[in-house]
């Protein structure tokens, strides 16, 4: 993971902004992946069937694995896993999916449980068997604690018998077909010892060889999903036996040599959390995938807008479509949002890495920020990609121009590793019952503050968070006692708005930290402009609530549209340079026709009349 990026930028401000987006060590952290996706195996293929594209995904997984110095090192490094998703996501969302499952959920979980049983991982490190993760069930979705696949311990054989009791307990959507080669899975199942339910644990279970499912394992392909093809399947078990060492045990639960179960963790839900802790790293990876996809889509939209010319005002030359405020305005706001997404992603990743060292938030707060960031970033990515798709018109509906695939890819990220609404609802409940109310700060300067002052804007964002959680507590207090669901339902709407406001505040604070870390100069000024545009856009959307609470005056509310417009005017001419800060390889952009000024050549026809008569001609219109 130590390869560097060739060809440093010729503009110092671009390099500084790249470091803002990717981190100070971006050459070390991201260089390997940038170089990898620039190579021939990762170039966009010609038209292929879904089956051929699935085969290509697993071929690419093997190329990737052969390029690694250590698959185990990758699996143990959350920053490297995030970078993998950040760069593979825009190139091949299906590859990002299967690579994330193999290296993070499968191999990473095995490494996390290595203390109890030393396993030979060579088959998985060399991809003689591809790892997959079987947690979700048809009838249970995000409710992992309710899974019903059973693993019953048999003392006589010193092992476990796995069975699927009914249709609702089938494992839903794991990539368990024989595509790509033999598969081995980590299966979440309810451990029964002497008839006692000890909670949900993970079991290492061989699933297929290169040709078929193994005895007792039933695998059926699900209907095709939107976007990049992955071999999603239904998987069930009929008296499948695995040895005692198949249990991924530890302090949270193990079977001793005497056949007895022991655990230092009394709560079965806590045992489950310790078993599937890699899902949090998966949330970080989904955020990274969304950030990378949004950046790539915005880059294409900005480039296309610059070389797609339309008729100018009467009597004038044609102008690029991006010259119009109606076109570059949404792209400028999208740029401010993409920087915010990138900064919040890094903030959550940093907090998660430091959760145990005492230098930042504790584990629970760090895990909550990861969940909040995942939901907010993937939802924002969808909005950015949809906006960019519209700005590119019908061209962006075509598969070869990449955007339609990235849109369906981010839809998958919204649901993967915990559906966004479910994880935001959990965060909302935790924050609602926190001892200290969230976001209760008063804006600096009160309602007389300056809309050009980032500190005042940050105070407004914190005030919005406090407003929504205050409303949630008020509604809960008015609901009848003795009805927990009814009380939650009364508070859920404003509490979820509070989580959204919390995400905006965290992103704004990440912006402020990034600005503080830059020296005076053009890069800092550009980042401050984006910071203000991001904050004012959100404040304008919520100005009524801030006005009612006395945090804004009527004059300030009336001034918001002009302030936003002024910032858009400042950002618009810098859009191409800001795209350069994304550090996207030229090979990647070259695979999407509309990203190039010669995009019309992709539609040329060697057999057309203009080719037979000396090439294209230009029709001169009236002047």
NUSE-114760 format. One record per residue (C-alpha): residue number from 0; x, y, z; residue in one letter. Coordinates in nm, 3 decimals. Layout:
N
- NUM; X; Y; Z; A
...
//
This chain:
623
- 0; 0.000; 0.000; 0.000; X
- 1; 0.301; 0.231; -0.042; X
- 2; 0.306; 0.311; -0.415; X
- 3; 0.314; 0.682; -0.492; X
- 4; 0.126; 0.891; -0.745; X
- 5; 0.324; 0.981; -1.053; X
- 6; 0.324; 1.334; -1.190; X
- 7; 0.262; 1.584; -0.907; X
- 8; 0.023; 1.866; -0.985; X
- 9; 0.173; 2.180; -1.137; X
- 10; -0.059; 2.404; -0.934; X
- 11; 0.022; 2.419; -0.559; X
- 12; -0.337; 2.505; -0.464; X
- 13; -0.460; 2.192; -0.643; X
- 14; -0.221; 1.974; -0.442; X
- 15; -0.334; 2.141; -0.120; X
- 16; -0.701; 2.079; -0.200; X
- 17; -0.625; 1.718; -0.295; X
- 18; -0.474; 1.675; 0.051; X
- 19; -0.792; 1.824; 0.200; X
- 20; -1.004; 1.568; 0.015; X
- 21; -0.784; 1.261; 0.049; X
- 22; -0.577; 1.331; 0.359; X
- 23; -0.225; 1.461; 0.418; X
- 24; -0.073; 1.121; 0.331; X
- 25; -0.274; 1.082; 0.014; X
- 26; 0.020; 0.976; -0.203; X
- 27; 0.094; 0.686; 0.031; X
- 28; -0.267; 0.605; 0.119; X
- 29; -0.428; 0.634; -0.225; X
- 30; -0.144; 0.603; -0.477; X
- 31; -0.163; 0.223; -0.506; X
- 32; -0.534; 0.229; -0.592; X
- 33; -0.502; 0.519; -0.837; X
- 34; -0.229; 0.333; -1.021; X
- 35; -0.422; 0.006; -1.015; X
- 36; -0.740; 0.144; -1.175; X
- 37; -0.527; 0.308; -1.445; X
- 38; -0.406; -0.029; -1.574; X
- 39; -0.558; -0.219; -1.866; X
- 40; -0.751; -0.485; -1.665; X
- 41; -0.958; -0.207; -1.507; X
- 42; -1.039; -0.012; -1.821; X
- 43; -1.403; 0.001; -1.917; X
- 44; -1.488; -0.307; -2.127; X
- 45; -1.680; -0.318; -2.450; X
- 46; -2.045; -0.421; -2.435; X
- 47; -2.084; -0.748; -2.246; X
- 48; -2.367; -0.961; -2.118; X
- 49; -2.441; -0.957; -1.744; X
- 50; -2.277; -1.298; -1.713; X
- 51; -1.962; -1.180; -1.887; X
- 52; -1.950; -0.871; -1.668; X
- 53; -1.983; -1.086; -1.356; X
- 54; -1.696; -1.302; -1.480; X
- 55; -1.489; -0.988; -1.536; X
- 56; -1.558; -0.874; -1.179; X
- 57; -1.404; -1.190; -1.034; X
- 58; -1.116; -1.176; -1.284; X
- 59; -1.042; -0.827; -1.160; X
- 60; -1.060; -0.947; -0.800; X
- 61; -0.782; -1.194; -0.878; X
- 62; -0.573; -0.927; -1.052; X
- 63; -0.618; -0.704; -0.747; X
- 64; -0.520; -0.983; -0.510; X
- 65; -0.208; -1.065; -0.713; X
- 66; -0.102; -0.699; -0.688; X
- 67; -0.124; -0.690; -0.308; X
- 68; 0.180; -0.747; -0.093; X
- 69; -0.054; -0.896; 0.170; X
- 70; -0.429; -0.951; 0.169; X
- 71; -0.416; -0.989; 0.547; X
- 72; -0.249; -0.650; 0.581; X
- 73; -0.521; -0.493; 0.368; X
- 74; -0.793; -0.658; 0.578; X
- 75; -0.634; -0.527; 0.899; X
- 76; -0.601; -0.167; 0.776; X
- 77; -0.928; 0.033; 0.783; X
- 78; -0.772; 0.321; 0.588; X
- 79; -0.659; 0.091; 0.308; X
- 80; -1.004; -0.073; 0.297; X
- 81; -1.167; 0.268; 0.270; X
- 82; -0.928; 0.373; -0.008; X
- 83; -1.004; 0.050; -0.195; X
- 84; -1.374; 0.139; -0.203; X
- 85; -1.309; 0.506; -0.279; X
- 86; -1.132; 0.418; -0.605; X
- 87; -1.287; 0.088; -0.711; X
- 88; -1.642; 0.218; -0.659; X
- 89; -1.639; 0.453; -0.961; X
- 90; -1.465; 0.191; -1.180; X
- 91; -1.664; -0.124; -1.102; X
- 92; -1.925; -0.114; -0.823; X
- 93; -1.961; -0.492; -0.841; X
- 94; -1.588; -0.537; -0.783; X
- 95; -1.603; -0.300; -0.485; X
- 96; -1.886; -0.515; -0.347; X
- 97; -1.714; -0.854; -0.375; X
- 98; -1.374; -0.715; -0.269; X
- 99; -1.529; -0.549; 0.037; X
- 100; -1.704; -0.871; 0.134; X
- 101; -1.391; -1.084; 0.092; X
- 102; -1.132; -0.856; 0.254; X
- 103; -1.338; -0.675; 0.517; X
- 104; -1.637; -0.882; 0.623; X
- 105; -1.484; -1.226; 0.567; X
- 106; -1.106; -1.209; 0.601; X
- 107; -1.113; -0.916; 0.844; X
- 108; -1.358; -1.095; 1.073; X
- 109; -1.141; -1.408; 1.071; X
- 110; -0.839; -1.200; 1.168; X
- 111; -1.036; -1.025; 1.445; X
- 112; -1.118; -1.366; 1.597; X
- 113; -0.771; -1.512; 1.550; X
- 114; -0.693; -1.518; 1.923; X
- 115; -0.915; -1.817; 1.999; X
- 116; -0.827; -2.040; 1.703; X
- 117; -0.529; -2.018; 1.469; X
- 118; -0.660; -2.096; 1.122; X
- 119; -0.477; -2.157; 0.798; X
- 120; -0.588; -1.860; 0.586; X
- 121; -0.373; -1.940; 0.283; X
- 122; -0.668; -2.053; 0.067; X
- 123; -0.840; -1.720; 0.125; X
- 124; -0.526; -1.509; 0.088; X
- 125; -0.447; -1.675; -0.247; X
- 126; -0.813; -1.680; -0.356; X
- 127; -0.825; -2.056; -0.390; X
- 128; -1.153; -1.994; -0.207; X
- 129; -1.339; -1.661; -0.211; X
- 130; -1.489; -1.546; 0.116; X
- 131; -1.846; -1.431; 0.160; X
- 132; -2.067; -1.325; 0.451; X
- 133; -2.410; -1.474; 0.528; X
- 134; -2.588; -1.264; 0.786; X
- 135; -2.915; -1.113; 0.657; X
- 136; -3.218; -1.340; 0.624; X
- 137; -3.530; -1.303; 0.410; X
- 138; -3.766; -1.241; 0.701; X
- 139; -3.536; -1.028; 0.916; X
- 140; -3.351; -0.769; 0.707; X
- 141; -3.171; -0.529; 0.941; X
- 142; -3.293; -0.719; 1.249; X
- 143; -2.984; -0.941; 1.271; X
- 144; -3.054; -1.034; 1.635; X
- 145; -3.363; -1.222; 1.514; X
- 146; -3.191; -1.456; 1.266; X
- 147; -3.323; -1.810; 1.279; X
- 148; -3.059; -2.021; 1.106; X
- 149; -2.961; -2.274; 1.375; X
- 150; -2.619; -2.416; 1.465; X
- 151; -2.677; -2.692; 1.722; X
- 152; -2.375; -2.825; 1.908; X
- 153; -2.337; -3.206; 1.911; X
- 154; -2.112; -3.336; 2.184; X
- 155; -2.073; -3.677; 2.024; X
- 156; -1.918; -3.536; 1.707; X
- 157; -1.775; -3.223; 1.874; X
- 158; -1.919; -2.991; 1.614; X
- 159; -2.224; -2.803; 1.493; X
- 160; -2.515; -2.895; 1.269; X
- 161; -2.649; -2.603; 1.065; X
- 162; -3.005; -2.602; 0.940; X
- 163; -3.250; -2.353; 0.792; X
- 164; -3.588; -2.406; 0.963; X
- 165; -3.815; -2.229; 0.713; X
- 166; -3.819; -2.004; 0.403; X
- 167; -3.787; -1.684; 0.603; X
- 168; -3.456; -1.801; 0.750; X
- 169; -3.281; -1.835; 0.413; X
- 170; -2.972; -1.619; 0.387; X
- 171; -3.056; -1.327; 0.162; X
- 172; -2.828; -1.182; -0.109; X
- 173; -2.481; -1.324; -0.030; X
- 174; -2.260; -1.385; -0.336; X
- 175; -2.259; -1.762; -0.289; X
- 176; -2.279; -1.898; -0.646; X
- 177; -1.986; -2.077; -0.809; X
- 178; -1.906; -1.765; -1.015; X
- 179; -1.542; -1.680; -0.963; X
- 180; -1.453; -2.015; -0.807; X
- 181; -1.507; -2.198; -0.477; X
- 182; -1.673; -2.001; -0.196; X
- 183; -1.648; -2.020; 0.182; X
- 184; -1.883; -1.826; 0.407; X
- 185; -1.909; -1.683; 0.754; X
- 186; -2.263; -1.779; 0.853; X
- 187; -2.454; -1.598; 1.128; X
- 188; -2.651; -1.864; 1.315; X
- 189; -2.821; -1.910; 1.650; X
- 190; -2.599; -2.126; 1.871; X
- 191; -2.785; -2.397; 2.061; X
- 192; -2.593; -2.580; 2.335; X
- 193; -2.783; -2.855; 2.517; X
- 194; -3.101; -2.697; 2.384; X
- 195; -3.019; -2.351; 2.526; X
- 196; -3.009; -2.051; 2.292; X
- 197; -2.678; -1.870; 2.350; X
- 198; -2.733; -1.603; 2.086; X
- 199; -2.609; -1.541; 1.734; X
- 200; -2.249; -1.630; 1.643; X
- 201; -2.050; -1.669; 1.321; X
- 202; -1.944; -2.006; 1.180; X
- 203; -1.688; -2.076; 0.906; X
- 204; -1.862; -2.298; 0.651; X
- 205; -1.738; -2.424; 0.310; X
- 206; -2.019; -2.357; 0.061; X
- 207; -1.923; -2.454; -0.294; X
- 208; -1.649; -2.607; -0.498; X
- 209; -1.573; -2.475; -0.846; X
- 210; -1.879; -2.649; -0.996; X
- 211; -2.161; -2.690; -0.744; X
- 212; -2.281; -2.630; -0.390; X
- 213; -2.148; -2.875; -0.131; X
- 214; -2.376; -3.141; 0.023; X
- 215; -2.646; -2.990; 0.242; X
- 216; -2.593; -2.639; 0.106; X
- 217; -2.860; -2.507; -0.129; X
- 218; -2.784; -2.199; -0.341; X
- 219; -3.036; -2.029; -0.570; X
- 220; -2.972; -1.716; -0.773; X
- 221; -3.193; -1.418; -0.694; X
- 222; -3.352; -1.210; -0.972; X
- 223; -3.116; -0.957; -1.127; X
- 224; -3.077; -0.636; -0.928; X
- 225; -3.029; -0.289; -1.069; X
- 226; -2.685; -0.191; -1.187; X
- 227; -2.361; -0.389; -1.176; X
- 228; -2.416; -0.764; -1.168; X
- 229; -2.322; -0.952; -0.852; X
- 230; -2.412; -1.318; -0.795; X
- 231; -2.667; -1.246; -0.521; X
- 232; -2.828; -1.568; -0.399; X
- 233; -3.061; -1.733; -0.152; X
- 234; -2.868; -1.983; 0.059; X
- 235; -2.996; -2.245; 0.302; X
- 236; -2.862; -2.539; 0.502; X
- 237; -2.987; -2.892; 0.556; X
- 238; -2.799; -3.069; 0.837; X
- 239; -2.457; -2.930; 0.738; X
- 240; -2.191; -3.044; 0.987; X
- 241; -1.882; -2.838; 1.074; X
- 242; -1.625; -2.901; 1.345; X
- 243; -1.595; -2.714; 1.674; X
- 244; -1.322; -2.490; 1.533; X
- 245; -1.576; -2.347; 1.284; X
- 246; -1.716; -2.129; 1.564; X
- 247; -1.561; -1.782; 1.566; X
- 248; -1.539; -1.766; 1.941; X
- 249; -1.366; -1.556; 2.200; X
- 250; -1.446; -1.397; 2.533; X
- 251; -1.799; -1.337; 2.409; X
- 252; -1.851; -1.714; 2.378; X
- 253; -1.669; -2.042; 2.321; X
- 254; -1.714; -2.417; 2.352; X
- 255; -1.459; -2.578; 2.584; X
- 256; -1.294; -2.917; 2.552; X
- 257; -1.560; -3.051; 2.790; X
- 258; -1.834; -2.943; 2.549; X
- 259; -1.956; -2.666; 2.781; X
- 260; -2.035; -2.310; 2.673; X
- 261; -1.874; -2.015; 2.849; X
- 262; -1.889; -1.640; 2.798; X
- 263; -1.778; -1.329; 2.982; X
- 264; -2.058; -1.133; 2.811; X
- 265; -2.398; -1.197; 2.960; X
- 266; -2.607; -1.001; 2.707; X
- 267; -2.675; -1.196; 2.387; X
- 268; -2.707; -0.877; 2.181; X
- 269; -2.361; -0.770; 2.296; X
- 270; -2.226; -1.110; 2.193; X
- 271; -2.371; -1.052; 1.847; X
- 272; -2.213; -0.705; 1.823; X
- 273; -1.874; -0.854; 1.906; X
- 274; -1.922; -1.121; 1.640; X
- 275; -2.015; -0.884; 1.357; X
- 276; -1.804; -0.583; 1.451; X
- 277; -1.669; -0.562; 1.096; X
- 278; -2.002; -0.418; 0.984; X
- 279; -1.882; -0.082; 1.117; X
- 280; -1.578; -0.093; 0.889; X
- 281; -1.824; -0.186; 0.616; X
- 282; -2.019; 0.135; 0.682; X
- 283; -1.698; 0.335; 0.641; X
- 284; -1.635; 0.152; 0.314; X
- 285; -1.985; 0.233; 0.188; X
- 286; -1.923; 0.601; 0.263; X
- 287; -1.594; 0.582; 0.074; X
- 288; -1.762; 0.418; -0.224; X
- 289; -2.027; 0.691; -0.233; X
- 290; -1.771; 0.971; -0.201; X
- 291; -1.561; 0.832; -0.486; X
- 292; -1.863; 0.781; -0.710; X
- 293; -1.995; 1.133; -0.645; X
- 294; -1.657; 1.288; -0.720; X
- 295; -1.623; 1.097; -1.047; X
- 296; -1.975; 1.186; -1.159; X
- 297; -1.927; 1.554; -1.077; X
- 298; -1.598; 1.556; -1.267; X
- 299; -1.768; 1.418; -1.578; X
- 300; -2.057; 1.667; -1.550; X
- 301; -1.821; 1.965; -1.518; X
- 302; -1.607; 1.852; -1.810; X
- 303; -1.907; 1.782; -2.031; X
- 304; -2.066; 2.116; -1.942; X
- 305; -1.749; 2.289; -2.058; X
- 306; -1.737; 2.136; -2.405; X
- 307; -2.107; 2.094; -2.480; X
- 308; -2.188; 2.413; -2.674; X
- 309; -2.536; 2.555; -2.727; X
- 310; -2.671; 2.852; -2.914; X
- 311; -2.592; 3.183; -2.748; X
- 312; -2.813; 3.492; -2.729; X
- 313; -2.927; 3.629; -3.064; X
- 314; -2.634; 3.727; -3.283; X
- 315; -2.367; 3.585; -3.049; X
- 316; -2.138; 3.284; -3.071; X
- 317; -2.238; 2.948; -2.918; X
- 318; -2.151; 2.917; -2.549; X
- 319; -2.072; 2.618; -2.331; X
- 320; -2.381; 2.507; -2.143; X
- 321; -2.196; 2.546; -1.812; X
- 322; -2.186; 2.924; -1.872; X
- 323; -2.553; 2.941; -1.770; X
- 324; -2.636; 2.997; -1.401; X
- 325; -2.911; 2.737; -1.427; X
- 326; -2.643; 2.484; -1.516; X
- 327; -2.338; 2.579; -1.311; X
- 328; -2.539; 2.679; -1.002; X
- 329; -2.639; 2.322; -0.909; X
- 330; -2.288; 2.198; -0.993; X
- 331; -2.131; 2.459; -0.763; X
- 332; -2.357; 2.349; -0.476; X
- 333; -2.273; 1.987; -0.561; X
- 334; -1.901; 2.073; -0.539; X
- 335; -1.946; 2.222; -0.191; X
- 336; -2.141; 1.909; -0.092; X
- 337; -1.881; 1.668; -0.231; X
- 338; -1.608; 1.841; -0.033; X
- 339; -1.831; 1.814; 0.276; X
- 340; -1.891; 1.444; 0.210; X
- 341; -1.518; 1.380; 0.172; X
- 342; -1.434; 1.572; 0.490; X
- 343; -1.703; 1.401; 0.697; X
- 344; -1.588; 1.062; 0.568; X
- 345; -1.232; 1.134; 0.682; X
- 346; -1.358; 1.267; 1.017; X
- 347; -1.556; 0.947; 1.083; X
- 348; -1.264; 0.729; 0.974; X
- 349; -1.021; 0.918; 1.199; X
- 350; -1.256; 0.898; 1.498; X
- 351; -1.307; 0.524; 1.444; X
- 352; -0.932; 0.462; 1.428; X
- 353; -0.875; 0.659; 1.751; X
- 354; -1.174; 0.519; 1.941; X
- 355; -0.962; 0.323; 2.190; X
- 356; -0.661; 0.550; 2.240; X
- 357; -0.829; 0.810; 2.460; X
- 358; -0.746; 1.100; 2.225; X
- 359; -1.096; 1.144; 2.085; X
- 360; -1.453; 1.022; 2.114; X
- 361; -1.510; 0.686; 2.280; X
- 362; -1.608; 0.370; 2.092; X
- 363; -1.983; 0.428; 2.113; X
- 364; -1.963; 0.788; 1.993; X
- 365; -1.721; 0.692; 1.714; X
- 366; -1.945; 0.407; 1.599; X
- 367; -2.247; 0.640; 1.598; X
- 368; -2.063; 0.899; 1.389; X
- 369; -1.967; 0.628; 1.139; X
- 370; -2.334; 0.526; 1.111; X
- 371; -2.460; 0.884; 1.080; X
- 372; -2.192; 0.964; 0.821; X
- 373; -2.271; 0.653; 0.618; X
- 374; -2.638; 0.742; 0.592; X
- 375; -2.582; 1.111; 0.521; X
- 376; -2.297; 1.062; 0.271; X
- 377; -2.470; 0.792; 0.066; X
- 378; -2.794; 0.992; 0.051; X
- 379; -2.602; 1.305; -0.052; X
- 380; -2.412; 1.104; -0.312; X
- 381; -2.738; 0.995; -0.470; X
- 382; -2.853; 1.358; -0.487; X
- 383; -2.525; 1.470; -0.643; X
- 384; -2.523; 1.189; -0.899; X
- 385; -2.887; 1.252; -0.997; X
- 386; -2.813; 1.625; -1.038; X
- 387; -2.506; 1.555; -1.250; X
- 388; -2.697; 1.303; -1.460; X
- 389; -2.963; 1.563; -1.535; X
- 390; -2.704; 1.824; -1.625; X
- 391; -2.565; 1.583; -1.885; X
- 392; -2.906; 1.507; -2.037; X
- 393; -2.976; 1.192; -2.233; X
- 394; -2.603; 1.122; -2.280; X
- 395; -2.577; 1.025; -1.912; X
- 396; -2.855; 0.769; -1.944; X
- 397; -2.631; 0.559; -2.167; X
- 398; -2.441; 0.288; -1.985; X
- 399; -2.109; 0.366; -2.157; X
- 400; -2.103; 0.711; -1.996; X
- 401; -2.091; 0.560; -1.648; X
- 402; -2.345; 0.762; -1.451; X
- 403; -2.636; 0.517; -1.461; X
- 404; -2.412; 0.245; -1.318; X
- 405; -2.288; 0.470; -1.039; X
- 406; -2.642; 0.571; -0.949; X
- 407; -2.749; 0.210; -0.903; X
- 408; -2.424; 0.144; -0.721; X
- 409; -2.496; 0.413; -0.462; X
- 410; -2.849; 0.273; -0.421; X
- 411; -2.681; -0.048; -0.308; X
- 412; -2.459; 0.143; -0.065; X
- 413; -2.766; 0.309; 0.086; X
- 414; -2.896; -0.034; 0.186; X
- 415; -2.571; -0.225; 0.250; X
- 416; -2.426; -0.262; 0.603; X
- 417; -2.752; -0.140; 0.755; X
- 418; -3.028; 0.043; 0.572; X
- 419; -2.981; 0.418; 0.608; X
- 420; -3.315; 0.485; 0.771; X
- 421; -3.265; 0.205; 1.022; X
- 422; -2.919; 0.317; 1.130; X
- 423; -3.026; 0.682; 1.147; X
- 424; -3.328; 0.583; 1.359; X
- 425; -3.094; 0.399; 1.599; X
- 426; -2.865; 0.703; 1.617; X
- 427; -3.166; 0.930; 1.669; X
- 428; -3.287; 0.724; 1.965; X
- 429; -2.940; 0.722; 2.124; X
- 430; -2.901; 1.098; 2.081; X
- 431; -3.256; 1.166; 2.196; X
- 432; -3.195; 0.995; 2.530; X
- 433; -2.846; 1.138; 2.577; X
- 434; -2.787; 1.317; 2.907; X
- 435; -2.660; 1.628; 2.730; X
- 436; -2.891; 1.764; 2.459; X
- 437; -2.729; 1.766; 2.116; X
- 438; -2.659; 2.084; 1.926; X
- 439; -2.767; 2.328; 2.195; X
- 440; -2.514; 2.599; 2.110; X
- 441; -2.625; 2.956; 2.056; X
- 442; -2.492; 3.117; 1.736; X
- 443; -2.202; 3.355; 1.798; X
- 444; -2.334; 3.710; 1.780; X
- 445; -2.698; 3.600; 1.816; X
- 446; -2.936; 3.713; 1.544; X
- 447; -2.706; 4.007; 1.469; X
- 448; -2.431; 3.778; 1.339; X
- 449; -2.270; 3.811; 0.998; X
- 450; -2.370; 3.566; 0.721; X
- 451; -2.013; 3.594; 0.591; X
- 452; -1.871; 3.466; 0.923; X
- 453; -1.818; 3.085; 0.919; X
- 454; -1.830; 3.079; 1.301; X
- 455; -2.174; 3.237; 1.301; X
- 456; -2.287; 2.989; 1.035; X
- 457; -2.151; 2.701; 1.242; X
- 458; -2.355; 2.825; 1.536; X
- 459; -2.668; 2.828; 1.322; X
- 460; -2.604; 2.466; 1.221; X
- 461; -2.570; 2.366; 1.586; X
- 462; -2.888; 2.560; 1.668; X
- 463; -3.079; 2.365; 1.402; X
- 464; -2.970; 2.040; 1.561; X
- 465; -3.092; 2.164; 1.897; X
- 466; -3.424; 2.283; 1.751; X
- 467; -3.508; 1.942; 1.605; X
- 468; -3.404; 1.736; 1.906; X
- 469; -3.587; 1.981; 2.131; X
- 470; -3.905; 1.925; 1.929; X
- 471; -3.853; 1.550; 1.947; X
- 472; -3.824; 1.558; 2.328; X
- 473; -4.126; 1.783; 2.352; X
- 474; -4.339; 1.550; 2.140; X
- 475; -4.222; 1.247; 2.332; X
- 476; -4.309; 1.419; 2.658; X
- 477; -4.667; 1.479; 2.538; X
- 478; -4.718; 1.117; 2.429; X
- 479; -4.897; 0.876; 2.669; X
- 480; -4.668; 0.690; 2.907; X
- 481; -4.673; 0.312; 2.900; X
- 482; -4.661; 0.300; 2.520; X
- 483; -4.290; 0.297; 2.418; X
- 484; -4.364; 0.253; 2.048; X
- 485; -4.620; 0.532; 2.052; X
- 486; -4.374; 0.763; 2.230; X
- 487; -4.103; 0.685; 1.979; X
- 488; -4.338; 0.736; 1.685; X
- 489; -4.431; 1.077; 1.821; X
- 490; -4.064; 1.179; 1.836; X
- 491; -3.925; 0.993; 1.534; X
- 492; -3.987; 1.258; 1.268; X
- 493; -3.809; 1.551; 1.435; X
- 494; -3.544; 1.320; 1.585; X
- 495; -3.447; 1.200; 1.237; X
- 496; -3.431; 1.562; 1.123; X
- 497; -3.202; 1.617; 1.420; X
- 498; -2.968; 1.343; 1.298; X
- 499; -2.959; 1.505; 0.955; X
- 500; -2.876; 1.840; 1.116; X
- 501; -2.610; 1.667; 1.327; X
- 502; -2.446; 1.531; 1.011; X
- 503; -2.443; 1.879; 0.857; X
- 504; -2.286; 2.021; 1.172; X
- 505; -2.018; 1.750; 1.179; X
- 506; -1.938; 1.817; 0.813; X
- 507; -1.920; 2.192; 0.880; X
- 508; -1.681; 2.133; 1.171; X
- 509; -1.467; 1.914; 0.944; X
- 510; -1.465; 2.201; 0.693; X
- 511; -1.350; 2.441; 0.968; X
- 512; -1.069; 2.204; 1.071; X
- 513; -0.956; 2.174; 0.709; X
- 514; -0.956; 2.551; 0.660; X
- 515; -0.752; 2.596; 0.979; X
- 516; -0.495; 2.349; 0.848; X
- 517; -0.428; 2.538; 0.525; X
- 518; -0.182; 2.825; 0.486; X
- 519; -0.303; 3.163; 0.363; X
- 520; -0.343; 3.164; -0.012; X
- 521; -0.573; 3.067; -0.300; X
- 522; -0.646; 2.714; -0.175; X
- 523; -0.759; 2.841; 0.164; X
- 524; -0.978; 3.109; 0.008; X
- 525; -1.140; 2.857; -0.225; X
- 526; -1.208; 2.620; 0.064; X
- 527; -1.362; 2.901; 0.272; X
- 528; -1.592; 2.985; -0.020; X
- 529; -1.703; 2.622; -0.047; X
- 530; -1.743; 2.605; 0.331; X
- 531; -1.975; 2.906; 0.332; X
- 532; -2.172; 2.783; 0.032; X
- 533; -2.230; 2.445; 0.199; X
- 534; -2.345; 2.607; 0.525; X
- 535; -2.562; 2.877; 0.367; X
- 536; -2.736; 2.632; 0.135; X
- 537; -2.848; 2.425; 0.436; X
- 538; -2.934; 2.733; 0.643; X
- 539; -3.145; 2.872; 0.359; X
- 540; -3.341; 2.547; 0.346; X
- 541; -3.414; 2.579; 0.719; X
- 542; -3.438; 2.957; 0.752; X
- 543; -3.800; 2.947; 0.874; X
- 544; -3.708; 2.738; 1.178; X
- 545; -3.411; 2.961; 1.258; X
- 546; -3.622; 3.274; 1.217; X
- 547; -3.897; 3.138; 1.445; X
- 548; -3.638; 3.050; 1.710; X
- 549; -3.488; 3.399; 1.698; X
- 550; -3.152; 3.292; 1.553; X
- 551; -3.204; 3.485; 1.227; X
- 552; -3.370; 3.819; 1.155; X
- 553; -3.611; 3.881; 0.871; X
- 554; -3.345; 4.088; 0.693; X
- 555; -3.098; 3.800; 0.718; X
- 556; -3.351; 3.556; 0.575; X
- 557; -3.415; 3.795; 0.287; X
- 558; -3.039; 3.826; 0.230; X
- 559; -2.977; 3.450; 0.207; X
- 560; -3.060; 3.398; -0.166; X
- 561; -2.827; 3.680; -0.272; X
- 562; -2.551; 3.549; -0.044; X
- 563; -2.579; 3.199; -0.192; X
- 564; -2.582; 3.341; -0.543; X
- 565; -2.270; 3.543; -0.474; X
- 566; -2.086; 3.233; -0.359; X
- 567; -2.199; 3.037; -0.665; X
- 568; -2.060; 3.319; -0.881; X
- 569; -1.725; 3.278; -0.704; X
- 570; -1.717; 2.897; -0.731; X
- 571; -1.837; 2.857; -1.091; X
- 572; -1.518; 2.962; -1.276; X
- 573; -1.312; 2.741; -1.043; X
- 574; -1.510; 2.423; -1.107; X
- 575; -1.259; 2.270; -1.356; X
- 576; -0.967; 2.340; -1.122; X
- 577; -1.159; 2.197; -0.827; X
- 578; -1.226; 1.883; -1.030; X
- 579; -0.849; 1.855; -1.087; X
- 580; -0.812; 1.835; -0.708; X
- 581; -1.005; 1.504; -0.718; X
- 582; -0.685; 1.349; -0.865; X
- 583; -0.884; 1.118; -1.093; X
- 584; -0.658; 0.923; -1.331; X
- 585; -0.690; 1.032; -1.694; X
- 586; -0.738; 0.668; -1.790; X
- 587; -1.054; 0.658; -1.581; X
- 588; -1.198; 0.972; -1.738; X
- 589; -1.104; 0.853; -2.087; X
- 590; -1.335; 0.552; -2.044; X
- 591; -1.640; 0.781; -2.031; X
- 592; -1.693; 0.943; -2.375; X
- 593; -1.869; 1.258; -2.255; X
- 594; -1.576; 1.342; -2.028; X
- 595; -1.372; 1.429; -2.337; X
- 596; -1.403; 1.727; -2.569; X
- 597; -1.408; 1.483; -2.863; X
- 598; -1.711; 1.295; -2.729; X
- 599; -1.891; 1.326; -3.066; X
- 600; -1.626; 1.095; -3.216; X
- 601; -1.772; 0.812; -3.008; X
- 602; -2.082; 0.836; -3.228; X
- 603; -1.907; 0.869; -3.564; X
- 604; -2.007; 0.623; -3.834; X
- 605; -1.742; 0.501; -4.076; X
- 606; -2.010; 0.393; -4.325; X
- 607; -2.207; 0.721; -4.319; X
- 608; -2.249; 0.956; -4.614; X
- 609; -2.027; 1.226; -4.467; X
- 610; -1.738; 0.978; -4.465; X
- 611; -1.791; 0.896; -4.833; X
- 612; -1.800; 1.261; -4.936; X
- 613; -1.484; 1.392; -4.777; X
- 614; -1.578; 1.415; -4.409; X
- 615; -1.822; 1.623; -4.207; X
- 616; -1.941; 1.961; -4.326; X
- 617; -2.074; 2.254; -4.127; X
- 618; -2.409; 2.406; -4.215; X
- 619; -2.397; 2.786; -4.205; X
- 620; -2.711; 2.936; -4.054; X
- 621; -2.850; 3.286; -4.111; X
- 622; -2.668; 3.577; -3.945; X
//
